[in-house]
């Protein structure tokens, strides 16, 4: 299992707002300060897109479905 983190917005957030948030987040993640802190903490920064995040979440859901089904993981 490889941990990851993402920023999400409430369902129904207008596409233009999601796009702006994504651009702003990528810009912040590319700054030397953020990169330096991430490196110190041992994190790899890999900016993505809303579509790629949806695909990753679906892939993880499918991968871990057996554990979820066995009651070892709580779902939201």
CHARMM internal coordinates of N, CA and C (Angstrom, degrees):
IC EDIT
DIST 1 N 1 CA 1.4435
DIST 1 CA 1 C 1.5263
ANGL 1 N 1 CA 1 C 107.72
DIST 1 C 2 N 1.2997
ANGL 1 CA 1 C 2 N 115.48
DIHE 1 N 1 CA 1 C 2 N 131.56
DIST 2 N 2 CA 1.4624
ANGL 1 C 2 N 2 CA 121.59
DIHE 1 CA 1 C 2 N 2 CA 178.86
DIST 2 CA 2 C 1.5343
ANGL 2 N 2 CA 2 C 108.25
DIHE 1 C 2 N 2 CA 2 C -114.71
DIST 2 C 3 N 1.3236
ANGL 2 CA 2 C 3 N 117.59
DIHE 2 N 2 CA 2 C 3 N 113.52
DIST 3 N 3 CA 1.4708
ANGL 2 C 3 N 3 CA 118.72
DIHE 2 CA 2 C 3 N 3 CA -178.36
DIST 3 CA 3 C 1.5323
ANGL 3 N 3 CA 3 C 111.83
DIHE 2 C 3 N 3 CA 3 C -68.15
DIST 3 C 4 N 1.3120
ANGL 3 CA 3 C 4 N 115.05
DIHE 3 N 3 CA 3 C 4 N 149.90
DIST 4 N 4 CA 1.4572
ANGL 3 C 4 N 4 CA 121.12
DIHE 3 CA 3 C 4 N 4 CA 176.91
DIST 4 CA 4 C 1.5152
ANGL 4 N 4 CA 4 C 108.53
DIHE 3 C 4 N 4 CA 4 C -149.36
DIST 4 C 5 N 1.3073
ANGL 4 CA 4 C 5 N 115.89
DIHE 4 N 4 CA 4 C 5 N 164.83
DIST 5 N 5 CA 1.4578
ANGL 4 C 5 N 5 CA 121.61
DIHE 4 CA 4 C 5 N 5 CA 179.33
DIST 5 CA 5 C 1.5192
ANGL 5 N 5 CA 5 C 108.55
DIHE 4 C 5 N 5 CA 5 C -135.74
DIST 5 C 6 N 1.3126
ANGL 5 CA 5 C 6 N 115.44
DIHE 5 N 5 CA 5 C 6 N 155.12
DIST 6 N 6 CA 1.4589
ANGL 5 C 6 N 6 CA 120.46
DIHE 5 CA 5 C 6 N 6 CA -179.98
DIST 6 CA 6 C 1.5184
ANGL 6 N 6 CA 6 C 109.36
DIHE 5 C 6 N 6 CA 6 C -149.22
DIST 6 C 7 N 1.3019
ANGL 6 CA 6 C 7 N 114.98
DIHE 6 N 6 CA 6 C 7 N 156.86
DIST 7 N 7 CA 1.4610
ANGL 6 C 7 N 7 CA 121.27
DIHE 6 CA 6 C 7 N 7 CA 172.28
DIST 7 CA 7 C 1.5174
ANGL 7 N 7 CA 7 C 106.42
DIHE 6 C 7 N 7 CA 7 C -100.98
DIST 7 C 8 N 1.3204
ANGL 7 CA 7 C 8 N 116.04
DIHE 7 N 7 CA 7 C 8 N 132.87
DIST 8 N 8 CA 1.4604
ANGL 7 C 8 N 8 CA 120.69
DIHE 7 CA 7 C 8 N 8 CA 179.01
DIST 8 CA 8 C 1.5219
ANGL 8 N 8 CA 8 C 109.53
DIHE 7 C 8 N 8 CA 8 C -126.35
DIST 8 C 9 N 1.3092
ANGL 8 CA 8 C 9 N 115.33
DIHE 8 N 8 CA 8 C 9 N 160.35
DIST 9 N 9 CA 1.4593
ANGL 8 C 9 N 9 CA 122.33
DIHE 8 CA 8 C 9 N 9 CA 177.36
DIST 9 CA 9 C 1.5258
ANGL 9 N 9 CA 9 C 108.03
DIHE 8 C 9 N 9 CA 9 C -120.54
DIST 9 C 10 N 1.3091
ANGL 9 CA 9 C 10 N 116.86
DIHE 9 N 9 CA 9 C 10 N 158.98
DIST 10 N 10 CA 1.4659
ANGL 9 C 10 N 10 CA 119.33
DIHE 9 CA 9 C 10 N 10 CA 178.59
DIST 10 CA 10 C 1.5356
ANGL 10 N 10 CA 10 C 111.84
DIHE 9 C 10 N 10 CA 10 C -60.17
DIST 10 C 11 N 1.3207
ANGL 10 CA 10 C 11 N 115.65
DIHE 10 N 10 CA 10 C 11 N 147.34
DIST 11 N 11 CA 1.4687
ANGL 10 C 11 N 11 CA 120.11
DIHE 10 CA 10 C 11 N 11 CA 175.61
DIST 11 CA 11 C 1.5176
ANGL 11 N 11 CA 11 C 108.59
DIHE 10 C 11 N 11 CA 11 C -55.56
DIST 11 C 12 N 1.3150
ANGL 11 CA 11 C 12 N 115.74
DIHE 11 N 11 CA 11 C 12 N 140.38
DIST 12 N 12 CA 1.4561
ANGL 11 C 12 N 12 CA 120.37
DIHE 11 CA 11 C 12 N 12 CA 178.38
DIST 12 CA 12 C 1.5201
ANGL 12 N 12 CA 12 C 113.96
DIHE 11 C 12 N 12 CA 12 C 90.14
DIST 12 C 13 N 1.3454
ANGL 12 CA 12 C 13 N 117.82
DIHE 12 N 12 CA 12 C 13 N -1.77
DIST 13 N 13 CA 1.4630
ANGL 12 C 13 N 13 CA 119.77
DIHE 12 CA 12 C 13 N 13 CA 176.69
DIST 13 CA 13 C 1.5293
ANGL 13 N 13 CA 13 C 107.78
DIHE 12 C 13 N 13 CA 13 C -62.35
DIST 13 C 14 N 1.3263
ANGL 13 CA 13 C 14 N 117.78
DIHE 13 N 13 CA 13 C 14 N 131.13
DIST 14 N 14 CA 1.4648
ANGL 13 C 14 N 14 CA 120.12
DIHE 13 CA 13 C 14 N 14 CA -178.64
DIST 14 CA 14 C 1.5322
ANGL 14 N 14 CA 14 C 112.08
DIHE 13 C 14 N 14 CA 14 C -55.20
DIST 14 C 15 N 1.3244
ANGL 14 CA 14 C 15 N 116.32
DIHE 14 N 14 CA 14 C 15 N 142.19
DIST 15 N 15 CA 1.4640
ANGL 14 C 15 N 15 CA 122.24
DIHE 14 CA 14 C 15 N 15 CA -177.31
DIST 15 CA 15 C 1.5199
ANGL 15 N 15 CA 15 C 111.98
DIHE 14 C 15 N 15 CA 15 C -56.38
DIST 15 C 16 N 1.3286
ANGL 15 CA 15 C 16 N 117.62
DIHE 15 N 15 CA 15 C 16 N -37.52
DIST 16 N 16 CA 1.4722
ANGL 15 C 16 N 16 CA 119.69
DIHE 15 CA 15 C 16 N 16 CA -179.32
DIST 16 CA 16 C 1.5236
ANGL 16 N 16 CA 16 C 110.89
DIHE 15 C 16 N 16 CA 16 C -65.38
DIST 16 C 17 N 1.3245
ANGL 16 CA 16 C 17 N 117.50
DIHE 16 N 16 CA 16 C 17 N -33.44
DIST 17 N 17 CA 1.4691
ANGL 16 C 17 N 17 CA 121.45
DIHE 16 CA 16 C 17 N 17 CA 178.19
DIST 17 CA 17 C 1.5276
ANGL 17 N 17 CA 17 C 109.52
DIHE 16 C 17 N 17 CA 17 C -71.71
DIST 17 C 18 N 1.3267
ANGL 17 CA 17 C 18 N 117.22
DIHE 17 N 17 CA 17 C 18 N -43.42
DIST 18 N 18 CA 1.4617
ANGL 17 C 18 N 18 CA 120.86
DIHE 17 CA 17 C 18 N 18 CA 177.90
DIST 18 CA 18 C 1.5276
ANGL 18 N 18 CA 18 C 109.97
DIHE 17 C 18 N 18 CA 18 C -60.42
DIST 18 C 19 N 1.3207
ANGL 18 CA 18 C 19 N 116.47
DIHE 18 N 18 CA 18 C 19 N -43.38
DIST 19 N 19 CA 1.4716
ANGL 18 C 19 N 19 CA 120.69
DIHE 18 CA 18 C 19 N 19 CA 179.52
DIST 19 CA 19 C 1.5257
ANGL 19 N 19 CA 19 C 110.98
DIHE 18 C 19 N 19 CA 19 C -62.26
DIST 19 C 20 N 1.3252
ANGL 19 CA 19 C 20 N 117.14
DIHE 19 N 19 CA 19 C 20 N -42.49
DIST 20 N 20 CA 1.4730
ANGL 19 C 20 N 20 CA 120.24
DIHE 19 CA 19 C 20 N 20 CA 179.50
DIST 20 CA 20 C 1.5271
ANGL 20 N 20 CA 20 C 110.59
DIHE 19 C 20 N 20 CA 20 C -66.14
DIST 20 C 21 N 1.3292
ANGL 20 CA 20 C 21 N 117.23
DIHE 20 N 20 CA 20 C 21 N -42.83
DIST 21 N 21 CA 1.4624
ANGL 20 C 21 N 21 CA 120.68
DIHE 20 CA 20 C 21 N 21 CA 177.81
DIST 21 CA 21 C 1.5309
ANGL 21 N 21 CA 21 C 110.43
DIHE 20 C 21 N 21 CA 21 C -60.34
DIST 21 C 22 N 1.3232
ANGL 21 CA 21 C 22 N 116.67
DIHE 21 N 21 CA 21 C 22 N -41.91
DIST 22 N 22 CA 1.4591
ANGL 21 C 22 N 22 CA 120.93
DIHE 21 CA 21 C 22 N 22 CA -179.83
DIST 22 CA 22 C 1.5302
ANGL 22 N 22 CA 22 C 110.50
DIHE 21 C 22 N 22 CA 22 C -63.61
DIST 22 C 23 N 1.3371
ANGL 22 CA 22 C 23 N 117.59
DIHE 22 N 22 CA 22 C 23 N -44.60
DIST 23 N 23 CA 1.4703
ANGL 22 C 23 N 23 CA 121.03
DIHE 22 CA 22 C 23 N 23 CA 178.48
DIST 23 CA 23 C 1.5206
ANGL 23 N 23 CA 23 C 110.59
DIHE 22 C 23 N 23 CA 23 C -62.18
DIST 23 C 24 N 1.3339
ANGL 23 CA 23 C 24 N 116.81
DIHE 23 N 23 CA 23 C 24 N -44.86
DIST 24 N 24 CA 1.4623
ANGL 23 C 24 N 24 CA 120.68
DIHE 23 CA 23 C 24 N 24 CA -178.46
DIST 24 CA 24 C 1.5264
ANGL 24 N 24 CA 24 C 111.54
DIHE 23 C 24 N 24 CA 24 C -65.80
DIST 24 C 25 N 1.3242
ANGL 24 CA 24 C 25 N 116.59
DIHE 24 N 24 CA 24 C 25 N -40.08
DIST 25 N 25 CA 1.4587
ANGL 24 C 25 N 25 CA 120.37
DIHE 24 CA 24 C 25 N 25 CA 179.42
DIST 25 CA 25 C 1.5190
ANGL 25 N 25 CA 25 C 110.75
DIHE 24 C 25 N 25 CA 25 C -65.18
DIST 25 C 26 N 1.3147
ANGL 25 CA 25 C 26 N 117.59
DIHE 25 N 25 CA 25 C 26 N -45.25
DIST 26 N 26 CA 1.4635
ANGL 25 C 26 N 26 CA 120.84
DIHE 25 CA 25 C 26 N 26 CA 178.38
DIST 26 CA 26 C 1.5277
ANGL 26 N 26 CA 26 C 109.97
DIHE 25 C 26 N 26 CA 26 C -60.09
DIST 26 C 27 N 1.3259
ANGL 26 CA 26 C 27 N 117.33
DIHE 26 N 26 CA 26 C 27 N -43.04
DIST 27 N 27 CA 1.4659
ANGL 26 C 27 N 27 CA 120.29
DIHE 26 CA 26 C 27 N 27 CA 178.83
DIST 27 CA 27 C 1.5258
ANGL 27 N 27 CA 27 C 110.82
DIHE 26 C 27 N 27 CA 27 C -60.77
DIST 27 C 28 N 1.3146
ANGL 27 CA 27 C 28 N 117.25
DIHE 27 N 27 CA 27 C 28 N -42.82
DIST 28 N 28 CA 1.4647
ANGL 27 C 28 N 28 CA 120.74
DIHE 27 CA 27 C 28 N 28 CA 179.06
DIST 28 CA 28 C 1.5217
ANGL 28 N 28 CA 28 C 111.22
DIHE 27 C 28 N 28 CA 28 C -65.20
DIST 28 C 29 N 1.3282
ANGL 28 CA 28 C 29 N 116.44
DIHE 28 N 28 CA 28 C 29 N -41.33
DIST 29 N 29 CA 1.4642
ANGL 28 C 29 N 29 CA 120.38
DIHE 28 CA 28 C 29 N 29 CA -178.61
DIST 29 CA 29 C 1.5218
ANGL 29 N 29 CA 29 C 112.60
DIHE 28 C 29 N 29 CA 29 C -67.93
DIST 29 C 30 N 1.3112
ANGL 29 CA 29 C 30 N 116.90
DIHE 29 N 29 CA 29 C 30 N -19.41
DIST 30 N 30 CA 1.4613
ANGL 29 C 30 N 30 CA 120.73
DIHE 29 CA 29 C 30 N 30 CA -179.38
DIST 30 CA 30 C 1.5219
ANGL 30 N 30 CA 30 C 113.10
DIHE 29 C 30 N 30 CA 30 C -90.26
DIST 30 C 31 N 1.3319
ANGL 30 CA 30 C 31 N 117.94
DIHE 30 N 30 CA 30 C 31 N -2.83
DIST 31 N 31 CA 1.4621
ANGL 30 C 31 N 31 CA 119.20
DIHE 30 CA 30 C 31 N 31 CA 179.69
DIST 31 CA 31 C 1.5211
ANGL 31 N 31 CA 31 C 110.66
DIHE 30 C 31 N 31 CA 31 C -72.39
DIST 31 C 32 N 1.3194
ANGL 31 CA 31 C 32 N 115.44
DIHE 31 N 31 CA 31 C 32 N 152.13
DIST 32 N 32 CA 1.4635
ANGL 31 C 32 N 32 CA 120.79
DIHE 31 CA 31 C 32 N 32 CA -179.75
DIST 32 CA 32 C 1.5249
ANGL 32 N 32 CA 32 C 111.31
DIHE 31 C 32 N 32 CA 32 C -61.07
DIST 32 C 33 N 1.3245
ANGL 32 CA 32 C 33 N 117.16
DIHE 32 N 32 CA 32 C 33 N -38.62
DIST 33 N 33 CA 1.4591
ANGL 32 C 33 N 33 CA 120.02
DIHE 32 CA 32 C 33 N 33 CA -178.69
DIST 33 CA 33 C 1.5267
ANGL 33 N 33 CA 33 C 111.52
DIHE 32 C 33 N 33 CA 33 C -62.91
DIST 33 C 34 N 1.3231
ANGL 33 CA 33 C 34 N 116.60
DIHE 33 N 33 CA 33 C 34 N -48.10
DIST 34 N 34 CA 1.4639
ANGL 33 C 34 N 34 CA 120.04
DIHE 33 CA 33 C 34 N 34 CA -179.15
DIST 34 CA 34 C 1.5270
ANGL 34 N 34 CA 34 C 110.09
DIHE 33 C 34 N 34 CA 34 C -66.67
DIST 34 C 35 N 1.3205
ANGL 34 CA 34 C 35 N 117.44
DIHE 34 N 34 CA 34 C 35 N -43.47
DIST 35 N 35 CA 1.4726
ANGL 34 C 35 N 35 CA 120.85
DIHE 34 CA 34 C 35 N 35 CA 178.64
DIST 35 CA 35 C 1.5291
ANGL 35 N 35 CA 35 C 110.41
DIHE 34 C 35 N 35 CA 35 C -59.74
DIST 35 C 36 N 1.3312
ANGL 35 CA 35 C 36 N 116.40
DIHE 35 N 35 CA 35 C 36 N -43.53
DIST 36 N 36 CA 1.4591
ANGL 35 C 36 N 36 CA 120.57
DIHE 35 CA 35 C 36 N 36 CA -179.86
DIST 36 CA 36 C 1.5203
ANGL 36 N 36 CA 36 C 112.51
DIHE 35 C 36 N 36 CA 36 C -62.24
DIST 36 C 37 N 1.3177
ANGL 36 CA 36 C 37 N 116.13
DIHE 36 N 36 CA 36 C 37 N -45.15
DIST 37 N 37 CA 1.4686
ANGL 36 C 37 N 37 CA 119.98
DIHE 36 CA 36 C 37 N 37 CA 179.19
DIST 37 CA 37 C 1.5302
ANGL 37 N 37 CA 37 C 111.09
DIHE 36 C 37 N 37 CA 37 C -65.41
DIST 37 C 38 N 1.3049
ANGL 37 CA 37 C 38 N 116.27
DIHE 37 N 37 CA 37 C 38 N -39.68
DIST 38 N 38 CA 1.4681
ANGL 37 C 38 N 38 CA 119.70
DIHE 37 CA 37 C 38 N 38 CA 178.53
DIST 38 CA 38 C 1.5263
ANGL 38 N 38 CA 38 C 110.32
DIHE 37 C 38 N 38 CA 38 C -63.91
DIST 38 C 39 N 1.3248
ANGL 38 CA 38 C 39 N 116.48
DIHE 38 N 38 CA 38 C 39 N -43.55
DIST 39 N 39 CA 1.4617
ANGL 38 C 39 N 39 CA 120.17
DIHE 38 CA 38 C 39 N 39 CA 178.44
DIST 39 CA 39 C 1.5283
ANGL 39 N 39 CA 39 C 110.69
DIHE 38 C 39 N 39 CA 39 C -60.51
DIST 39 C 40 N 1.3255
ANGL 39 CA 39 C 40 N 117.14
DIHE 39 N 39 CA 39 C 40 N -44.58
DIST 40 N 40 CA 1.4631
ANGL 39 C 40 N 40 CA 121.15
DIHE 39 CA 39 C 40 N 40 CA 179.32
DIST 40 CA 40 C 1.5246
ANGL 40 N 40 CA 40 C 111.53
DIHE 39 C 40 N 40 CA 40 C -60.02
DIST 40 C 41 N 1.3144
ANGL 40 CA 40 C 41 N 116.60
DIHE 40 N 40 CA 40 C 41 N -36.32
DIST 41 N 41 CA 1.4627
ANGL 40 C 41 N 41 CA 121.74
DIHE 40 CA 40 C 41 N 41 CA -177.99
DIST 41 CA 41 C 1.5292
ANGL 41 N 41 CA 41 C 112.14
DIHE 40 C 41 N 41 CA 41 C -84.98
DIST 41 C 42 N 1.3275
ANGL 41 CA 41 C 42 N 117.27
DIHE 41 N 41 CA 41 C 42 N -6.51
DIST 42 N 42 CA 1.4574
ANGL 41 C 42 N 42 CA 120.66
DIHE 41 CA 41 C 42 N 42 CA 179.60
DIST 42 CA 42 C 1.5123
ANGL 42 N 42 CA 42 C 114.79
DIHE 41 C 42 N 42 CA 42 C 82.67
DIST 42 C 43 N 1.3356
ANGL 42 CA 42 C 43 N 116.51
DIHE 42 N 42 CA 42 C 43 N 22.23
DIST 43 N 43 CA 1.4608
ANGL 42 C 43 N 43 CA 120.75
DIHE 42 CA 42 C 43 N 43 CA 179.95
DIST 43 CA 43 C 1.5209
ANGL 43 N 43 CA 43 C 111.17
DIHE 42 C 43 N 43 CA 43 C -99.22
DIST 43 C 44 N 1.3169
ANGL 43 CA 43 C 44 N 116.38
DIHE 43 N 43 CA 43 C 44 N 143.20
DIST 44 N 44 CA 1.4567
ANGL 43 C 44 N 44 CA 122.43
DIHE 43 CA 43 C 44 N 44 CA 171.03
DIST 44 CA 44 C 1.5193
ANGL 44 N 44 CA 44 C 107.36
DIHE 43 C 44 N 44 CA 44 C -98.72
DIST 44 C 45 N 1.3195
ANGL 44 CA 44 C 45 N 116.39
DIHE 44 N 44 CA 44 C 45 N 128.63
DIST 45 N 45 CA 1.4617
ANGL 44 C 45 N 45 CA 120.57
DIHE 44 CA 44 C 45 N 45 CA 178.22
DIST 45 CA 45 C 1.5204
ANGL 45 N 45 CA 45 C 108.29
DIHE 44 C 45 N 45 CA 45 C -97.10
DIST 45 C 46 N 1.3234
ANGL 45 CA 45 C 46 N 115.34
DIHE 45 N 45 CA 45 C 46 N 122.40
DIST 46 N 46 CA 1.4588
ANGL 45 C 46 N 46 CA 121.39
DIHE 45 CA 45 C 46 N 46 CA 179.33
DIST 46 CA 46 C 1.5255
ANGL 46 N 46 CA 46 C 108.94
DIHE 45 C 46 N 46 CA 46 C -132.15
DIST 46 C 47 N 1.3452
ANGL 46 CA 46 C 47 N 117.38
DIHE 46 N 46 CA 46 C 47 N 84.68
DIST 47 N 47 CA 1.4677
ANGL 46 C 47 N 47 CA 118.81
DIHE 46 CA 46 C 47 N 47 CA 178.67
DIST 47 CA 47 C 1.5213
ANGL 47 N 47 CA 47 C 110.79
DIHE 46 C 47 N 47 CA 47 C -54.88
DIST 47 C 48 N 1.3104
ANGL 47 CA 47 C 48 N 114.81
DIHE 47 N 47 CA 47 C 48 N 148.03
DIST 48 N 48 CA 1.4581
ANGL 47 C 48 N 48 CA 120.81
DIHE 47 CA 47 C 48 N 48 CA -175.32
DIST 48 CA 48 C 1.5281
ANGL 48 N 48 CA 48 C 109.19
DIHE 47 C 48 N 48 CA 48 C -136.29
DIST 48 C 49 N 1.3125
ANGL 48 CA 48 C 49 N 114.95
DIHE 48 N 48 CA 48 C 49 N -163.91
DIST 49 N 49 CA 1.4579
ANGL 48 C 49 N 49 CA 121.69
DIHE 48 CA 48 C 49 N 49 CA 178.60
DIST 49 CA 49 C 1.5314
ANGL 49 N 49 CA 49 C 108.61
DIHE 48 C 49 N 49 CA 49 C -128.03
DIST 49 C 50 N 1.3176
ANGL 49 CA 49 C 50 N 117.62
DIHE 49 N 49 CA 49 C 50 N 162.81
DIST 50 N 50 CA 1.4690
ANGL 49 C 50 N 50 CA 119.28
DIHE 49 CA 49 C 50 N 50 CA 176.30
DIST 50 CA 50 C 1.5328
ANGL 50 N 50 CA 50 C 112.42
DIHE 49 C 50 N 50 CA 50 C -56.19
DIST 50 C 51 N 1.3224
ANGL 50 CA 50 C 51 N 117.62
DIHE 50 N 50 CA 50 C 51 N -41.26
DIST 51 N 51 CA 1.4709
ANGL 50 C 51 N 51 CA 120.09
DIHE 50 CA 50 C 51 N 51 CA 179.82
DIST 51 CA 51 C 1.5231
ANGL 51 N 51 CA 51 C 111.34
DIHE 50 C 51 N 51 CA 51 C -65.26
DIST 51 C 52 N 1.3280
ANGL 51 CA 51 C 52 N 116.90
DIHE 51 N 51 CA 51 C 52 N -41.02
DIST 52 N 52 CA 1.4637
ANGL 51 C 52 N 52 CA 120.18
DIHE 51 CA 51 C 52 N 52 CA 178.89
DIST 52 CA 52 C 1.5312
ANGL 52 N 52 CA 52 C 110.70
DIHE 51 C 52 N 52 CA 52 C -66.21
DIST 52 C 53 N 1.3297
ANGL 52 CA 52 C 53 N 117.49
DIHE 52 N 52 CA 52 C 53 N -36.31
DIST 53 N 53 CA 1.4651
ANGL 52 C 53 N 53 CA 120.41
DIHE 52 CA 52 C 53 N 53 CA 177.69
DIST 53 CA 53 C 1.5288
ANGL 53 N 53 CA 53 C 110.58
DIHE 52 C 53 N 53 CA 53 C -65.85
DIST 53 C 54 N 1.3339
ANGL 53 CA 53 C 54 N 116.59
DIHE 53 N 53 CA 53 C 54 N -43.55
DIST 54 N 54 CA 1.4710
ANGL 53 C 54 N 54 CA 119.47
DIHE 53 CA 53 C 54 N 54 CA 177.24
DIST 54 CA 54 C 1.5290
ANGL 54 N 54 CA 54 C 110.83
DIHE 53 C 54 N 54 CA 54 C -58.60
DIST 54 C 55 N 1.3243
ANGL 54 CA 54 C 55 N 116.34
DIHE 54 N 54 CA 54 C 55 N -42.56
DIST 55 N 55 CA 1.4641
ANGL 54 C 55 N 55 CA 120.94
DIHE 54 CA 54 C 55 N 55 CA 179.59
DIST 55 CA 55 C 1.5318
ANGL 55 N 55 CA 55 C 110.46
DIHE 54 C 55 N 55 CA 55 C -65.26
DIST 55 C 56 N 1.3340
ANGL 55 CA 55 C 56 N 117.86
DIHE 55 N 55 CA 55 C 56 N -41.61
DIST 56 N 56 CA 1.4678
ANGL 55 C 56 N 56 CA 121.00
DIHE 55 CA 55 C 56 N 56 CA 179.37
DIST 56 CA 56 C 1.5225
ANGL 56 N 56 CA 56 C 110.61
DIHE 55 C 56 N 56 CA 56 C -63.67
DIST 56 C 57 N 1.3270
ANGL 56 CA 56 C 57 N 116.61
DIHE 56 N 56 CA 56 C 57 N -43.17
DIST 57 N 57 CA 1.4640
ANGL 56 C 57 N 57 CA 120.32
DIHE 56 CA 56 C 57 N 57 CA -179.90
DIST 57 CA 57 C 1.5299
ANGL 57 N 57 CA 57 C 110.86
DIHE 56 C 57 N 57 CA 57 C -64.57
DIST 57 C 58 N 1.3165
ANGL 57 CA 57 C 58 N 117.16
DIHE 57 N 57 CA 57 C 58 N -40.68
DIST 58 N 58 CA 1.4710
ANGL 57 C 58 N 58 CA 120.48
DIHE 57 CA 57 C 58 N 58 CA 178.61
DIST 58 CA 58 C 1.5278
ANGL 58 N 58 CA 58 C 109.95
DIHE 57 C 58 N 58 CA 58 C -65.69
DIST 58 C 59 N 1.3100
ANGL 58 CA 58 C 59 N 116.90
DIHE 58 N 58 CA 58 C 59 N -41.50
DIST 59 N 59 CA 1.4585
ANGL 58 C 59 N 59 CA 121.43
DIHE 58 CA 58 C 59 N 59 CA 179.04
DIST 59 CA 59 C 1.5278
ANGL 59 N 59 CA 59 C 110.88
DIHE 58 C 59 N 59 CA 59 C -63.21
DIST 59 C 60 N 1.3282
ANGL 59 CA 59 C 60 N 117.04
DIHE 59 N 59 CA 59 C 60 N -45.27
DIST 60 N 60 CA 1.4641
ANGL 59 C 60 N 60 CA 120.54
DIHE 59 CA 59 C 60 N 60 CA 178.54
DIST 60 CA 60 C 1.5294
ANGL 60 N 60 CA 60 C 111.21
DIHE 59 C 60 N 60 CA 60 C -64.46
DIST 60 C 61 N 1.3355
ANGL 60 CA 60 C 61 N 116.68
DIHE 60 N 60 CA 60 C 61 N -40.72
DIST 61 N 61 CA 1.4621
ANGL 60 C 61 N 61 CA 119.81
DIHE 60 CA 60 C 61 N 61 CA 177.84
DIST 61 CA 61 C 1.5292
ANGL 61 N 61 CA 61 C 110.75
DIHE 60 C 61 N 61 CA 61 C -58.13
DIST 61 C 62 N 1.3201
ANGL 61 CA 61 C 62 N 115.85
DIHE 61 N 61 CA 61 C 62 N -44.90
DIST 62 N 62 CA 1.4638
ANGL 61 C 62 N 62 CA 120.14
DIHE 61 CA 61 C 62 N 62 CA 179.85
DIST 62 CA 62 C 1.5292
ANGL 62 N 62 CA 62 C 110.98
DIHE 61 C 62 N 62 CA 62 C -66.63
DIST 62 C 63 N 1.3223
ANGL 62 CA 62 C 63 N 116.69
DIHE 62 N 62 CA 62 C 63 N -41.75
DIST 63 N 63 CA 1.4588
ANGL 62 C 63 N 63 CA 121.36
DIHE 62 CA 62 C 63 N 63 CA -178.59
DIST 63 CA 63 C 1.5249
ANGL 63 N 63 CA 63 C 111.83
DIHE 62 C 63 N 63 CA 63 C -63.07
DIST 63 C 64 N 1.3291
ANGL 63 CA 63 C 64 N 115.97
DIHE 63 N 63 CA 63 C 64 N -41.82
DIST 64 N 64 CA 1.4626
ANGL 63 C 64 N 64 CA 120.27
DIHE 63 CA 63 C 64 N 64 CA -175.24
DIST 64 CA 64 C 1.5328
ANGL 64 N 64 CA 64 C 113.64
DIHE 63 C 64 N 64 CA 64 C -97.13
DIST 64 C 65 N 1.3193
ANGL 64 CA 64 C 65 N 117.40
DIHE 64 N 64 CA 64 C 65 N 6.67
DIST 65 N 65 CA 1.4687
ANGL 64 C 65 N 65 CA 121.01
DIHE 64 CA 64 C 65 N 65 CA -179.48
DIST 65 CA 65 C 1.5292
ANGL 65 N 65 CA 65 C 112.67
DIHE 64 C 65 N 65 CA 65 C -54.09
DIST 65 C 66 N 1.3299
ANGL 65 CA 65 C 66 N 119.09
DIHE 65 N 65 CA 65 C 66 N -41.25
DIST 66 N 66 CA 1.4693
ANGL 65 C 66 N 66 CA 117.77
DIHE 65 CA 65 C 66 N 66 CA 179.06
DIST 66 CA 66 C 1.5311
ANGL 66 N 66 CA 66 C 112.60
DIHE 65 C 66 N 66 CA 66 C -60.41
DIST 66 C 67 N 1.3196
ANGL 66 CA 66 C 67 N 117.64
DIHE 66 N 66 CA 66 C 67 N -40.49
DIST 67 N 67 CA 1.4637
ANGL 66 C 67 N 67 CA 120.14
DIHE 66 CA 66 C 67 N 67 CA 178.61
DIST 67 CA 67 C 1.5215
ANGL 67 N 67 CA 67 C 111.53
DIHE 66 C 67 N 67 CA 67 C -68.36
DIST 67 C 68 N 1.3206
ANGL 67 CA 67 C 68 N 115.73
DIHE 67 N 67 CA 67 C 68 N -40.46
DIST 68 N 68 CA 1.4609
ANGL 67 C 68 N 68 CA 119.68
DIHE 67 CA 67 C 68 N 68 CA 178.36
DIST 68 CA 68 C 1.5288
ANGL 68 N 68 CA 68 C 109.04
DIHE 67 C 68 N 68 CA 68 C -61.62
DIST 68 C 69 N 1.3255
ANGL 68 CA 68 C 69 N 115.74
DIHE 68 N 68 CA 68 C 69 N -44.30
DIST 69 N 69 CA 1.4554
ANGL 68 C 69 N 69 CA 121.04
DIHE 68 CA 68 C 69 N 69 CA -179.75
DIST 69 CA 69 C 1.5217
ANGL 69 N 69 CA 69 C 113.35
DIHE 68 C 69 N 69 CA 69 C -62.99
DIST 69 C 70 N 1.3184
ANGL 69 CA 69 C 70 N 116.37
DIHE 69 N 69 CA 69 C 70 N -31.54
DIST 70 N 70 CA 1.4555
ANGL 69 C 70 N 70 CA 120.85
DIHE 69 CA 69 C 70 N 70 CA 179.17
DIST 70 CA 70 C 1.5294
ANGL 70 N 70 CA 70 C 112.10
DIHE 69 C 70 N 70 CA 70 C -81.18
DIST 70 C 71 N 1.3063
ANGL 70 CA 70 C 71 N 115.91
DIHE 70 N 70 CA 70 C 71 N -3.36
DIST 71 N 71 CA 1.4592
ANGL 70 C 71 N 71 CA 119.41
DIHE 70 CA 70 C 71 N 71 CA 177.40
DIST 71 CA 71 C 1.5040
ANGL 71 N 71 CA 71 C 114.90
DIHE 70 C 71 N 71 CA 71 C 84.29
DIST 71 C 72 N 1.3074
ANGL 71 CA 71 C 72 N 117.78
DIHE 71 N 71 CA 71 C 72 N 15.44
DIST 72 N 72 CA 1.4570
ANGL 71 C 72 N 72 CA 120.20
DIHE 71 CA 71 C 72 N 72 CA -179.59
DIST 72 CA 72 C 1.5240
ANGL 72 N 72 CA 72 C 113.12
DIHE 71 C 72 N 72 CA 72 C -87.37
DIST 72 C 73 N 1.3264
ANGL 72 CA 72 C 73 N 117.53
DIHE 72 N 72 CA 72 C 73 N -16.25
DIST 73 N 73 CA 1.4619
ANGL 72 C 73 N 73 CA 121.44
DIHE 72 CA 72 C 73 N 73 CA -178.77
DIST 73 CA 73 C 1.5218
ANGL 73 N 73 CA 73 C 108.49
DIHE 72 C 73 N 73 CA 73 C -129.65
DIST 73 C 74 N 1.3140
ANGL 73 CA 73 C 74 N 116.45
DIHE 73 N 73 CA 73 C 74 N 129.77
DIST 74 N 74 CA 1.4595
ANGL 73 C 74 N 74 CA 120.86
DIHE 73 CA 73 C 74 N 74 CA 176.19
DIST 74 CA 74 C 1.5206
ANGL 74 N 74 CA 74 C 109.07
DIHE 73 C 74 N 74 CA 74 C -80.18
DIST 74 C 75 N 1.3197
ANGL 74 CA 74 C 75 N 116.94
DIHE 74 N 74 CA 74 C 75 N 141.66
DIST 75 N 75 CA 1.4550
ANGL 74 C 75 N 75 CA 120.92
DIHE 74 CA 74 C 75 N 75 CA 176.69
DIST 75 CA 75 C 1.5161
ANGL 75 N 75 CA 75 C 108.60
DIHE 74 C 75 N 75 CA 75 C -104.92
DIST 75 C 76 N 1.3055
ANGL 75 CA 75 C 76 N 113.89
DIHE 75 N 75 CA 75 C 76 N 159.22
DIST 76 N 76 CA 1.4711
ANGL 75 C 76 N 76 CA 119.51
DIHE 75 CA 75 C 76 N 76 CA -179.29
DIST 76 CA 76 C 1.4961
ANGL 76 N 76 CA 76 C 109.78
DIHE 75 C 76 N 76 CA 76 C -99.66
END
COOR INIT
IC SEED 1 N 1 CA 1 C
IC BUILD
